[in-house]
């Protein structure tokens, strides 16, 4: 089974890399960019008996390693 975990910073958490990307886009002449927030995407293949077991395993992996839940949110998708 294929899955995707998307990790993003929580609202209100300072994102210096996003600000740097935003500044670079402006300096390159890209118009209309109001703000940029960066994140991480993990594409995962998981052996699981059913979707519920897959979600449970992915949530455990996200909580323990993939996301710092103090400052980051994560979203799970089964593809």
Backbone bond lengths (Angstrom), bond angles and torsions (degrees), N, CA, C in turn:
res aa  C-N    CA-C-N  psi(-1)  N-CA   C-N-CA  omega(-1)  CA-C   N-CA-C  phi
1 X - - - 1.444 - - 1.530 107.61 -
2 X 1.313 117.06 137.72 1.465 121.67 178.66 1.522 109.44 -99.50
3 X 1.326 114.16 145.45 1.458 120.09 -179.09 1.515 109.36 -144.40
4 X 1.310 115.12 161.88 1.459 122.12 175.98 1.522 108.18 -134.03
5 X 1.334 114.97 132.44 1.465 121.80 173.94 1.517 106.48 -114.87
6 X 1.323 116.36 122.22 1.456 122.14 178.26 1.520 108.21 -109.79
7 X 1.337 115.81 124.96 1.460 122.13 -177.63 1.527 108.25 -114.29
8 X 1.331 116.34 127.20 1.462 121.27 178.55 1.524 109.56 -133.85
9 X 1.318 115.26 156.60 1.456 119.80 176.41 1.524 110.11 -69.81
10 X 1.309 115.82 145.45 1.467 120.52 176.39 1.530 109.40 -67.83
11 X 1.318 115.48 153.63 1.455 121.08 176.57 1.515 109.53 -58.37
12 X 1.315 115.86 135.66 1.459 120.65 178.83 1.514 114.65 92.38
13 X 1.338 117.76 -10.97 1.462 121.18 177.56 1.525 108.02 -84.99
14 X 1.328 116.78 129.73 1.454 122.42 -179.92 1.525 110.32 -59.85
15 X 1.332 116.77 134.13 1.456 122.92 -178.41 1.530 109.74 -123.71
16 X 1.340 118.36 81.24 1.460 120.17 -176.98 1.536 113.09 -62.99
17 X 1.326 117.92 -33.99 1.462 119.15 178.48 1.526 110.74 -67.56
18 X 1.318 116.99 -40.27 1.464 120.59 175.83 1.517 111.59 -61.35
19 X 1.345 117.04 -41.40 1.469 120.93 178.00 1.523 110.84 -64.01
20 X 1.346 117.18 -39.51 1.469 120.56 178.55 1.526 110.69 -64.36
21 X 1.325 117.15 -41.80 1.460 121.51 177.92 1.523 109.90 -63.80
22 X 1.321 116.16 -43.83 1.474 120.94 178.13 1.523 110.61 -58.09
23 X 1.335 117.08 -46.91 1.461 120.99 179.02 1.519 112.12 -62.67
24 X 1.327 117.43 -39.95 1.461 121.06 179.12 1.524 111.01 -65.10
25 X 1.322 117.06 -41.07 1.462 120.22 178.15 1.521 111.10 -61.82
26 X 1.338 116.36 -43.14 1.465 120.07 178.32 1.526 110.40 -62.91
27 X 1.339 117.09 -42.56 1.465 119.76 -179.22 1.527 112.03 -67.91
28 X 1.329 117.57 -23.98 1.463 121.68 176.36 1.524 112.59 -84.14
29 X 1.334 116.04 -1.37 1.458 120.34 177.40 1.513 114.59 86.48
30 X 1.330 117.87 12.94 1.464 120.69 177.42 1.525 107.38 -76.33
31 X 1.316 115.80 120.70 1.467 121.76 -174.93 1.524 111.55 -94.69
32 X 1.330 116.32 154.53 1.454 122.63 171.00 1.514 115.27 84.94
33 X 1.319 118.43 5.33 1.468 120.62 178.68 1.526 108.06 -84.11
34 X 1.322 116.59 115.89 1.466 120.84 -178.88 1.527 111.06 -86.84
35 X 1.338 116.94 -43.34 1.463 120.43 177.67 1.523 109.01 -162.20
36 X 1.341 115.46 158.94 1.457 121.67 179.53 1.523 108.22 -131.35
37 X 1.330 116.73 134.39 1.469 123.12 172.24 1.523 105.74 -124.40
38 X 1.303 117.72 131.18 1.457 121.00 -179.17 1.517 110.19 -100.00
39 X 1.321 116.10 158.71 1.460 121.19 179.66 1.513 110.18 -153.33
40 X 1.330 116.11 -165.03 1.465 122.67 -178.88 1.519 108.61 -131.57
41 X 1.336 115.85 146.60 1.463 121.83 175.41 1.522 107.90 -126.95
42 X 1.334 116.13 129.86 1.455 122.83 177.20 1.519 108.30 -116.45
43 X 1.343 117.11 118.86 1.467 121.77 172.81 1.521 106.54 -96.33
44 X 1.323 115.89 123.00 1.463 121.90 -170.68 1.523 109.90 -128.13
45 X 1.330 116.54 138.65 1.461 121.72 169.08 1.514 106.34 -103.53
46 X 1.314 117.08 126.54 1.460 121.90 -174.74 1.520 110.37 -128.73
47 X 1.326 115.97 134.96 1.461 121.17 173.21 1.521 106.93 -90.17
48 X 1.306 116.16 113.50 1.464 120.81 -179.72 1.521 108.65 -144.64
49 X 1.319 115.12 148.69 1.465 120.73 -177.92 1.521 112.40 -68.25
50 X 1.328 116.60 -34.65 1.457 121.04 -177.50 1.532 109.43 -155.21
51 X 1.320 117.67 168.37 1.468 120.35 -178.31 1.530 113.72 -58.64
52 X 1.320 117.82 -35.72 1.468 119.94 -179.68 1.527 111.07 -65.49
53 X 1.330 116.89 -40.77 1.464 120.68 177.73 1.523 110.45 -66.18
54 X 1.331 116.56 -39.38 1.468 120.70 178.05 1.526 110.51 -62.49
55 X 1.337 116.61 -46.66 1.469 120.21 179.35 1.525 111.25 -61.14
56 X 1.317 117.18 -40.50 1.468 120.35 179.68 1.521 111.00 -63.87
57 X 1.334 117.03 -43.64 1.459 120.76 179.44 1.528 111.42 -66.15
58 X 1.329 116.39 -41.46 1.467 120.34 179.02 1.524 111.53 -66.85
59 X 1.322 116.96 -39.02 1.465 120.08 177.62 1.524 110.11 -63.35
60 X 1.329 117.36 -41.13 1.467 120.87 178.17 1.523 110.25 -63.10
61 X 1.326 117.20 -44.61 1.467 121.10 179.13 1.523 111.03 -62.39
62 X 1.327 116.21 -40.19 1.470 120.78 179.87 1.514 111.16 -66.23
63 X 1.316 116.76 -45.00 1.461 121.61 -178.75 1.529 111.89 -65.91
64 X 1.338 116.45 -36.82 1.463 120.66 -174.33 1.522 113.92 -87.45
65 X 1.355 118.10 -30.25 1.455 119.10 -171.27 1.527 115.24 -139.37
66 X 1.318 117.57 -46.97 1.463 119.66 -169.03 1.517 113.95 -72.08
67 X 1.329 117.96 -31.60 1.466 121.40 -176.99 1.527 109.99 -127.62
68 X 1.308 114.83 141.88 1.468 121.07 169.45 1.519 105.46 -90.90
69 X 1.324 117.28 96.35 1.464 121.39 -170.49 1.525 113.81 -68.32
70 X 1.325 117.44 -6.26 1.469 119.51 173.95 1.528 109.67 -70.45
71 X 1.340 116.58 -40.00 1.464 120.40 -176.05 1.526 113.74 -121.12
72 X 1.348 117.72 -3.47 1.459 120.56 -176.29 1.532 111.58 -127.35
73 X 1.329 114.51 149.28 1.460 122.91 170.63 1.522 107.59 -105.71
74 X 1.327 116.67 158.22 1.463 119.24 173.27 1.527 108.84 -135.93
75 X 1.338 113.97 154.27 1.469 121.19 178.72 1.529 107.38 -130.56
76 X 1.327 116.55 132.80 1.452 122.47 -179.52 1.522 109.85 -103.60
77 X 1.324 116.43 137.40 1.469 121.78 175.12 1.526 108.10 -134.39
78 X 1.303 117.21 131.15 1.466 121.45 169.25 1.510 106.93 -94.41
79 X 1.330 116.38 125.52 1.470 120.83 -173.58 1.510 111.58 -98.63
